[in-house]
Amino acid sequence: MIERYARQLLIPHWDQDVLSAALVVVVGVGALGTEVARLLAQAGVGALVLCDPDEVSESNLNRGALFTDAHVGRPKVEAAAAALRAIAPGTVVEGRRAEHARGVGLAELRDADLVISCLDSIADRVQLAARCGLVGAAMLDGGTHPWGGEVRWYPRGGPCYGCGCSAAERALPSSSMACGIPDEMGASAPISAMVASWLVTHAVRVLFGLPVVEGLVRLDPVAGESRRVALAADPSCPLHEPIPARFVTRSGLTVEAAVGALLAMTTSGERLHAWNSVDPADRYGPLDLSAAPAGSTLGELGIAPGELLPVIRNGPPEHVRYIELATSRPNGRDLR
């Protein structure tokens, strides 16, 4: 295994042991996400969680390095995970076929060594930034344009993706595309690969604790240049209020537990809520878990492993507490 990484071990400040112990969450497994996951796995990152709700389509084949004709119609995360296991057998990979708010719990975002956003829309990025903000997780974000792209690093305690958005953009539903960007926008493999390379270079340096340029870097290969854009925290941005650890109770329950077992951890006058409708087929359905069949498992309700679920109590807002679910263990590896 050492021979596999022999050339990168010659790089100054490279620490293969840090990479092999790292767990990275990649949200969005399209053209950019597959390239990011491939480069991380080939570098020797120990564990990857891939989250995406979609299936591979024929239009993905001109960009997604991990997809072939045989994968058309299969969930992206399953196809990508299988390809990564073949390319980098030393990397543990788990695919979550779900929107990120249903696929990766808040405790998993909190405990991951890095969260990388490869999402398509402003609304989805804002939602992920909000969830990272609740648990104080840093976020590395990338995006592509027809002839360029951007890389954005949001460390803990600094500005977040939402700081650069208007109040209207922060309020967009996660299914919306923003800023007039059409649902179908031109994309190519060279641009996806370029932005992914910048993202993973940032990611490796973050994992090593090496300096990384904060803010936004615009990549313009046509002009042959990259430009840094400083980002400032917006005092009015509502995405910077982490959940205090003292308000969190670890349940030891996984998403395989029945909803009734979790409800049993509440008392009279408390209401246990999910972050999304407890009916996955109804986006606008109830959030209260008491509305779900008691025999249903938490996973069947679309609740992610490692989620922190709010318990609403009678009294001031500061009396909200949270119940933490146990995280998943992909292929036996604990998601800490």
Secondary structure, DSSP 8 states (H G I E B T S, - for coil): -TGGGTTGGGSTT--HHHHHH-EEEEE--SHHHHHHHHHHHHHT-SEEEEE---B--GGGGGT-TT--GGGTTSBHHHHHHHHHHHH-TTSEEEEE-S-HHHHS-HHHHHHSSEEEE--S-HHHHHHHHHHHHHHT--EEEEEEETTEEEEEEE-TTS--GGGGS-HHHHTS-TT---TT--SS----HHHHHHHHHHHHHHHHHHHHT-----EEEEEETTTTEEEEE-----TT-S------GGGEEE----TTSBHHHHHTTS-TTEEEB-SS-SSTT-TTS--BGGGS-TTSBTTTTT--TT-EEEEEESS-GGG-EEEE-----GGG----
